[in-house]
Protein backbone atom coordinates (compact mmCIF):
# COMPACT_ATOMS: atom_id res chain seq x y z
CA UNK A 1 0.00 0.00 0.00
CA UNK A 2 1.02 3.59 -0.31
CA UNK A 3 1.86 6.31 2.15
CA UNK A 4 -0.41 9.30 1.81
CA UNK A 5 -3.92 10.62 1.47
CA UNK A 6 -5.22 14.13 0.82
CA UNK A 7 -7.68 15.87 3.09
CA UNK A 8 -10.38 18.25 1.87
CA UNK A 9 -7.90 21.15 1.85
CA UNK A 10 -5.53 19.29 -0.51
CA UNK A 11 -2.89 18.81 2.19
CA UNK A 12 -0.94 15.57 2.21
CA UNK A 13 -1.55 13.38 5.23
CA UNK A 14 0.62 10.31 5.71
CA UNK A 15 -0.98 6.95 6.27
CA UNK A 16 -0.26 3.32 5.41
CA UNK A 17 -3.46 2.08 3.80
CA UNK A 18 -4.20 4.34 0.86
CA UNK A 19 -4.28 3.64 -2.86
CA UNK A 20 -4.75 6.16 -5.63
CA UNK A 21 -6.52 5.12 -8.80
CA UNK A 22 -7.98 6.62 -11.94
CA UNK A 23 -11.61 6.06 -12.85
CA UNK A 24 -11.73 8.49 -15.76
CA UNK A 25 -9.64 11.25 -17.30
CA UNK A 26 -10.99 14.03 -15.05
CA UNK A 27 -10.51 12.61 -11.57
CA UNK A 28 -8.43 10.26 -9.50
CA UNK A 29 -9.68 8.68 -6.32
CA UNK A 30 -7.90 7.98 -3.08
CA UNK A 31 -9.30 5.02 -1.20
CA UNK A 32 -8.54 3.07 1.95
CA UNK A 33 -10.92 0.29 0.89
CA UNK A 34 -13.84 1.87 2.76
CA UNK A 35 -13.95 5.59 1.96
CA UNK A 36 -13.01 7.46 -1.20
CA UNK A 37 -11.93 11.01 -1.93
CA UNK A 38 -12.26 12.47 -5.44
CA UNK A 39 -9.18 14.47 -6.59
CA UNK A 40 -8.95 16.46 -9.85
CA UNK A 41 -6.43 15.07 -12.34
CA UNK A 42 -4.56 18.38 -12.62
CA UNK A 43 -3.72 18.22 -8.90
CA UNK A 44 -2.52 14.61 -9.10
CA UNK A 45 -0.38 15.47 -12.13
CA UNK A 46 1.18 18.38 -10.22
CA UNK A 47 2.05 15.99 -7.36
CA UNK A 48 3.64 13.66 -9.89
CA UNK A 49 5.66 16.52 -11.42
CA UNK A 50 6.70 17.77 -7.97
CA UNK A 51 7.92 14.28 -7.07
CA UNK A 52 5.33 13.66 -4.35
CA UNK A 53 4.14 10.45 -6.02
CA UNK A 54 5.65 8.08 -8.56
CA UNK A 55 4.21 6.52 -11.71
CA UNK A 56 3.53 3.07 -10.22
CA UNK A 57 1.35 4.76 -7.63
CA UNK A 58 -0.97 6.02 -10.36
CA UNK A 59 -1.43 2.68 -12.10
CA UNK A 60 -2.02 0.27 -9.20
CA UNK A 61 -5.40 -1.47 -9.51
CA UNK A 62 -7.81 -1.03 -6.63
CA UNK A 63 -10.29 -3.38 -5.10
CA UNK A 64 -12.64 -2.54 -2.26
CA UNK A 65 -14.88 -4.60 -0.04
CA UNK A 66 -18.16 -3.57 -1.71
CA UNK A 67 -16.79 -4.46 -5.14
CA UNK A 68 -15.77 -7.93 -3.94
CA UNK A 69 -19.07 -8.42 -2.11
CA UNK A 70 -21.14 -7.42 -5.15
CA UNK A 71 -19.25 -9.89 -7.33
CA UNK A 72 -19.83 -12.67 -4.78
CA UNK A 73 -23.55 -11.84 -4.72
CA UNK A 74 -23.75 -11.95 -8.52
CA UNK A 75 -22.02 -15.28 -8.96
CA UNK A 76 -23.78 -17.04 -6.07
CA UNK A 77 -27.20 -15.46 -6.76
CA UNK A 78 -27.62 -14.71 -3.05
CA UNK A 79 -29.06 -11.55 -1.54
CA UNK A 80 -27.11 -9.25 0.73
CA UNK A 81 -29.29 -10.37 3.63
CA UNK A 82 -28.54 -14.05 2.98
CA UNK A 83 -24.81 -13.32 2.87
CA UNK A 84 -24.68 -11.25 6.06
CA UNK A 85 -27.12 -13.04 8.36
CA UNK A 86 -26.19 -15.85 10.73
CA UNK A 87 -27.64 -18.57 8.50
CA UNK A 88 -25.71 -21.83 8.22
CA UNK A 89 -27.13 -22.52 4.76
CA UNK A 90 -24.34 -24.22 2.82
CA UNK A 91 -24.37 -21.81 -0.13
CA UNK A 92 -24.37 -18.72 2.14
CA UNK A 93 -21.49 -20.07 4.24
CA UNK A 94 -19.45 -20.80 1.10
CA UNK A 95 -20.17 -17.30 -0.24
CA UNK A 96 -19.09 -15.73 3.09
CA UNK A 97 -15.88 -17.74 3.07
CA UNK A 98 -15.15 -16.69 -0.53
CA UNK A 99 -15.82 -13.07 0.43
CA UNK A 100 -13.38 -13.43 3.33
CA UNK A 101 -10.78 -15.19 1.15
CA UNK A 102 -10.85 -12.55 -1.58
CA UNK A 103 -10.94 -9.66 0.90
CA UNK A 104 -7.84 -10.90 2.70
CA UNK A 105 -6.15 -11.55 -0.64
CA UNK A 106 -6.90 -8.14 -2.18
CA UNK A 107 -7.39 -5.69 0.69
CA UNK A 108 -5.23 -4.49 3.54
CA UNK A 109 -7.61 -5.40 6.36
CA UNK A 110 -7.25 -7.25 9.66
CA UNK A 111 -9.22 -10.40 10.48
CA UNK A 112 -11.22 -8.53 13.12
CA UNK A 113 -12.04 -5.60 10.83
CA UNK A 114 -13.03 -8.01 8.07
CA UNK A 115 -15.39 -9.80 10.46
CA UNK A 116 -17.13 -6.47 11.05
CA UNK A 117 -17.37 -5.79 7.32
CA UNK A 118 -18.78 -9.21 6.46
CA UNK A 119 -21.45 -9.09 9.14
CA UNK A 120 -21.88 -5.57 10.59
CA UNK A 121 -24.75 -6.33 13.01
CA UNK A 122 -23.04 -9.27 14.70
CA UNK A 123 -19.40 -9.34 13.53
CA UNK A 124 -17.63 -12.59 12.77
CA UNK A 125 -14.83 -13.31 15.22
CA UNK A 126 -11.26 -13.47 13.91
CA UNK A 127 -11.17 -17.27 14.33
CA UNK A 128 -14.18 -17.63 11.99
CA UNK A 129 -12.38 -15.46 9.43
CA UNK A 130 -9.27 -17.65 9.71
CA UNK A 131 -11.40 -20.80 9.42
CA UNK A 132 -12.99 -19.43 6.23
CA UNK A 133 -9.58 -18.77 4.67
CA UNK A 134 -8.35 -22.25 5.58
CA UNK A 135 -11.50 -23.88 4.27
CA UNK A 136 -11.20 -22.22 0.85
CA UNK A 137 -7.45 -22.96 0.71
CA UNK A 138 -8.08 -26.63 1.56
CA UNK A 139 -10.82 -27.06 -1.04
CA UNK A 140 -9.35 -25.09 -3.94
CA UNK A 141 -7.95 -28.11 -5.78
CA UNK A 142 -10.80 -30.51 -5.12
CA UNK A 143 -14.04 -28.52 -5.09
CA UNK A 144 -15.22 -27.74 -8.62
CA UNK A 145 -17.83 -25.25 -7.41
CA UNK A 146 -15.18 -23.20 -5.60
CA UNK A 147 -12.92 -23.35 -8.66
CA UNK A 148 -15.78 -22.14 -10.85
CA UNK A 149 -16.59 -19.29 -8.45
CA UNK A 150 -12.94 -18.25 -8.25
CA UNK A 151 -12.66 -18.28 -12.03
CA UNK A 152 -15.80 -16.11 -12.33
CA UNK A 153 -14.56 -13.76 -9.60
CA UNK A 154 -11.17 -13.33 -11.28
CA UNK A 155 -12.94 -12.47 -14.52
CA UNK A 156 -15.41 -10.05 -12.91
CA UNK A 157 -12.70 -8.31 -10.88
CA UNK A 158 -10.32 -8.33 -13.83
CA UNK A 159 -7.84 -9.99 -11.50
CA UNK A 160 -4.83 -10.89 -13.61
CA UNK A 161 -3.28 -13.55 -11.39
CA UNK A 162 -3.33 -16.68 -13.53
CA UNK A 163 -2.52 -18.93 -10.60
CA UNK A 164 -4.62 -19.39 -7.54
CA UNK A 165 -2.07 -18.88 -4.80
CA UNK A 166 -2.97 -19.86 -1.29
CA UNK A 167 -2.86 -17.51 1.63
CA UNK A 168 -0.94 -18.25 4.81
C-alpha positions as CSV (number, residue, x, y, z in Angstrom):
1,X,0.0,0.0,0.0
2,X,1.0,3.6,-0.3
3,X,1.9,6.3,2.1
4,X,-0.4,9.3,1.8
5,X,-3.9,10.6,1.5
6,X,-5.2,14.1,0.8
7,X,-7.7,15.9,3.1
8,X,-10.4,18.2,1.9
9,X,-7.9,21.2,1.8
10,X,-5.5,19.3,-0.5
11,X,-2.9,18.8,2.2
12,X,-0.9,15.6,2.2
13,X,-1.5,13.4,5.2
14,X,0.6,10.3,5.7
15,X,-1.0,6.9,6.3
16,X,-0.3,3.3,5.4
17,X,-3.5,2.1,3.8
18,X,-4.2,4.3,0.9
19,X,-4.3,3.6,-2.9
20,X,-4.7,6.2,-5.6
21,X,-6.5,5.1,-8.8
22,X,-8.0,6.6,-11.9
23,X,-11.6,6.1,-12.9
24,X,-11.7,8.5,-15.8
25,X,-9.6,11.2,-17.3
26,X,-11.0,14.0,-15.0
27,X,-10.5,12.6,-11.6
28,X,-8.4,10.3,-9.5
29,X,-9.7,8.7,-6.3
30,X,-7.9,8.0,-3.1
31,X,-9.3,5.0,-1.2
32,X,-8.5,3.1,2.0
33,X,-10.9,0.3,0.9
34,X,-13.8,1.9,2.8
35,X,-13.9,5.6,2.0
36,X,-13.0,7.5,-1.2
37,X,-11.9,11.0,-1.9
38,X,-12.3,12.5,-5.4
39,X,-9.2,14.5,-6.6
40,X,-9.0,16.5,-9.8
41,X,-6.4,15.1,-12.3
42,X,-4.6,18.4,-12.6
43,X,-3.7,18.2,-8.9
44,X,-2.5,14.6,-9.1
45,X,-0.4,15.5,-12.1
46,X,1.2,18.4,-10.2
47,X,2.0,16.0,-7.4
48,X,3.6,13.7,-9.9
49,X,5.7,16.5,-11.4
50,X,6.7,17.8,-8.0
51,X,7.9,14.3,-7.1
52,X,5.3,13.7,-4.3
53,X,4.1,10.5,-6.0
54,X,5.7,8.1,-8.6
55,X,4.2,6.5,-11.7
56,X,3.5,3.1,-10.2
57,X,1.3,4.8,-7.6
58,X,-1.0,6.0,-10.4
59,X,-1.4,2.7,-12.1
60,X,-2.0,0.3,-9.2
61,X,-5.4,-1.5,-9.5
62,X,-7.8,-1.0,-6.6
63,X,-10.3,-3.4,-5.1
64,X,-12.6,-2.5,-2.3
65,X,-14.9,-4.6,0.0
66,X,-18.2,-3.6,-1.7
67,X,-16.8,-4.5,-5.1
68,X,-15.8,-7.9,-3.9
69,X,-19.1,-8.4,-2.1
70,X,-21.1,-7.4,-5.1
71,X,-19.2,-9.9,-7.3
72,X,-19.8,-12.7,-4.8
73,X,-23.6,-11.8,-4.7
74,X,-23.7,-11.9,-8.5
75,X,-22.0,-15.3,-9.0
76,X,-23.8,-17.0,-6.1
77,X,-27.2,-15.5,-6.8
78,X,-27.6,-14.7,-3.0
79,X,-29.1,-11.5,-1.5
80,X,-27.1,-9.2,0.7
81,X,-29.3,-10.4,3.6
82,X,-28.5,-14.1,3.0
83,X,-24.8,-13.3,2.9
84,X,-24.7,-11.2,6.1
85,X,-27.1,-13.0,8.4
86,X,-26.2,-15.9,10.7
87,X,-27.6,-18.6,8.5
88,X,-25.7,-21.8,8.2
89,X,-27.1,-22.5,4.8
90,X,-24.3,-24.2,2.8
91,X,-24.4,-21.8,-0.1
92,X,-24.4,-18.7,2.1
93,X,-21.5,-20.1,4.2
94,X,-19.5,-20.8,1.1
95,X,-20.2,-17.3,-0.2
96,X,-19.1,-15.7,3.1
97,X,-15.9,-17.7,3.1
98,X,-15.1,-16.7,-0.5
99,X,-15.8,-13.1,0.4
100,X,-13.4,-13.4,3.3
101,X,-10.8,-15.2,1.1
102,X,-10.9,-12.5,-1.6
103,X,-10.9,-9.7,0.9
104,X,-7.8,-10.9,2.7
105,X,-6.2,-11.6,-0.6
106,X,-6.9,-8.1,-2.2
107,X,-7.4,-5.7,0.7
108,X,-5.2,-4.5,3.5
109,X,-7.6,-5.4,6.4
110,X,-7.3,-7.3,9.7
111,X,-9.2,-10.4,10.5
112,X,-11.2,-8.5,13.1
113,X,-12.0,-5.6,10.8
114,X,-13.0,-8.0,8.1
115,X,-15.4,-9.8,10.5
116,X,-17.1,-6.5,11.0
117,X,-17.4,-5.8,7.3
118,X,-18.8,-9.2,6.5
119,X,-21.4,-9.1,9.1
120,X,-21.9,-5.6,10.6
121,X,-24.7,-6.3,13.0
122,X,-23.0,-9.3,14.7
123,X,-19.4,-9.3,13.5
124,X,-17.6,-12.6,12.8
125,X,-14.8,-13.3,15.2
126,X,-11.3,-13.5,13.9
127,X,-11.2,-17.3,14.3
128,X,-14.2,-17.6,12.0
129,X,-12.4,-15.5,9.4
130,X,-9.3,-17.6,9.7
131,X,-11.4,-20.8,9.4
132,X,-13.0,-19.4,6.2
133,X,-9.6,-18.8,4.7
134,X,-8.3,-22.2,5.6
135,X,-11.5,-23.9,4.3
136,X,-11.2,-22.2,0.9
137,X,-7.5,-23.0,0.7
138,X,-8.1,-26.6,1.6
139,X,-10.8,-27.1,-1.0
140,X,-9.3,-25.1,-3.9
141,X,-7.9,-28.1,-5.8
142,X,-10.8,-30.5,-5.1
143,X,-14.0,-28.5,-5.1
144,X,-15.2,-27.7,-8.6
145,X,-17.8,-25.2,-7.4
146,X,-15.2,-23.2,-5.6
147,X,-12.9,-23.3,-8.7
148,X,-15.8,-22.1,-10.9
149,X,-16.6,-19.3,-8.4
150,X,-12.9,-18.2,-8.2
151,X,-12.7,-18.3,-12.0
152,X,-15.8,-16.1,-12.3
153,X,-14.6,-13.8,-9.6
154,X,-11.2,-13.3,-11.3
155,X,-12.9,-12.5,-14.5
156,X,-15.4,-10.1,-12.9
157,X,-12.7,-8.3,-10.9
158,X,-10.3,-8.3,-13.8
159,X,-7.8,-10.0,-11.5
160,X,-4.8,-10.9,-13.6
161,X,-3.3,-13.6,-11.4
162,X,-3.3,-16.7,-13.5
163,X,-2.5,-18.9,-10.6
164,X,-4.6,-19.4,-7.5
165,X,-2.1,-18.9,-4.8
166,X,-3.0,-19.9,-1.3
167,X,-2.9,-17.5,1.6
168,X,-0.9,-18.3,4.8
